[in-house]
Amino acid sequence: MIDVVRDAALEKKGEDFITIDVTGRTILADAFAIVTGRSKIQTRAIADAIVESCKIEGLPVRRVEGHSDGSWILIDLGNVIVNVFTPDQRQFYNLERLWSEVEKRQAQGL
């Protein structure tokens, strides 16, 4: 699933894609994926590509939040939660810092 998300995000020129393995640390998901788009238009395009790719692959898309605003779009894929941020929002919420005790892996290392 992470590969599908990463490939769709990178196809739309998403930047700084990382995953955070939160298995056993929260009931929300097993992993968070985080990617940055340069503008709200790009974040929407990234989110749309991720949703479309997941549907093509038969992966469940439970919910999408924040698409109309575009500064932080959350895509709930069940065991993976995808966060698509504009640069300012990613820096402000800094999910990487919030989960800093959890092992972070760059997308290439998966």
C-alpha positions as CSV (number, residue, x, y, z in Angstrom):
1,M,0.0,0.0,0.0
2,I,2.8,2.4,0.9
3,D,4.3,1.8,-2.6
4,V,1.1,2.8,-4.3
5,V,0.8,6.0,-2.2
6,R,4.4,6.9,-2.7
7,D,4.4,6.3,-6.4
8,A,1.2,8.4,-6.9
9,A,2.6,11.2,-4.8
10,L,5.9,11.3,-6.6
11,E,4.2,11.2,-9.9
12,K,2.6,14.5,-9.1
13,K,5.9,15.9,-7.9
14,G,5.3,15.5,-4.2
15,E,8.3,16.3,-2.1
16,D,9.9,15.0,1.1
17,F,7.8,11.8,1.2
18,I,8.4,9.9,4.4
19,T,6.6,7.2,6.4
20,I,6.4,6.8,10.1
21,D,5.8,3.3,11.5
22,V,3.4,3.6,14.4
23,T,2.5,-0.1,14.7
24,G,1.5,-0.8,18.2
25,R,1.8,2.8,19.3
26,T,-1.7,3.9,18.3
27,I,-5.0,2.3,17.3
28,L,-5.4,4.8,14.4
29,A,-3.1,3.2,11.9
30,D,0.1,1.2,11.4
31,A,1.8,3.9,9.4
32,F,1.6,7.6,8.6
33,A,2.7,8.8,5.2
34,I,3.6,12.5,4.9
35,V,4.3,14.4,1.7
36,T,4.5,18.0,0.8
37,G,3.0,19.9,-2.2
38,R,4.2,23.3,-3.1
39,S,0.7,24.8,-3.3
40,K,-2.9,24.0,-2.5
41,I,-3.5,23.1,-6.1
42,Q,-0.6,20.7,-6.0
43,T,-1.7,19.1,-2.7
44,R,-5.1,18.5,-4.2
45,A,-3.6,16.9,-7.3
46,I,-1.4,14.7,-5.1
47,A,-4.4,13.6,-3.0
48,D,-6.5,12.9,-6.0
49,A,-3.7,10.8,-7.6
50,I,-3.3,8.8,-4.3
51,V,-7.1,8.2,-4.1
52,E,-7.3,7.2,-7.7
53,S,-4.3,4.9,-7.5
54,C,-5.7,3.2,-4.4
55,K,-9.1,2.6,-6.0
56,I,-7.4,1.2,-9.1
57,E,-5.4,-1.2,-6.9
58,G,-8.6,-2.2,-5.0
59,L,-7.3,-0.6,-1.8
60,P,-9.9,0.9,0.6
61,V,-10.2,4.7,0.8
62,R,-12.2,5.3,3.9
63,R,-12.2,9.0,4.1
64,V,-10.7,12.2,2.7
65,E,-10.6,15.4,4.8
66,G,-9.4,18.9,4.0
67,H,-9.5,18.6,0.2
68,S,-11.5,21.8,-0.2
69,D,-9.0,23.9,1.8
70,G,-6.0,22.0,0.4
71,S,-3.4,23.1,3.0
72,W,-3.6,19.8,4.9
73,I,-5.3,16.8,3.3
74,L,-5.8,13.7,5.3
75,I,-6.5,10.4,3.5
76,D,-7.6,7.5,5.7
77,L,-6.7,4.2,4.0
78,G,-7.3,2.0,7.1
79,N,-3.9,0.9,8.3
80,V,-2.2,3.9,6.6
81,I,-3.1,7.5,7.1
82,V,-1.7,9.9,4.4
83,N,-1.0,13.5,5.2
84,V,-0.5,15.9,2.3
85,F,0.7,19.3,3.4
86,T,1.6,22.6,2.0
87,P,5.1,23.6,3.2
88,D,3.8,26.0,5.9
89,Q,1.3,23.6,7.3
90,R,3.9,20.7,7.4
91,Q,6.3,22.9,9.3
92,F,3.6,24.2,11.7
93,Y,2.1,20.8,12.6
94,N,5.5,19.0,12.4
95,L,4.2,15.5,12.7
96,E,7.7,14.2,12.4
97,R,8.6,15.8,15.7
98,L,5.4,14.6,17.4
99,W,6.3,11.1,16.5
100,S,10.1,11.5,16.9
101,E,10.4,8.6,19.3
102,V,9.0,6.3,16.5
103,E,11.3,5.0,13.9
104,K,11.1,7.1,10.7
105,R,12.0,5.6,7.4
106,Q,12.6,7.4,4.2
107,A,10.5,6.1,1.3
108,Q,13.5,4.6,-0.4
109,G,14.2,2.4,2.6
110,L,10.8,0.6,2.6
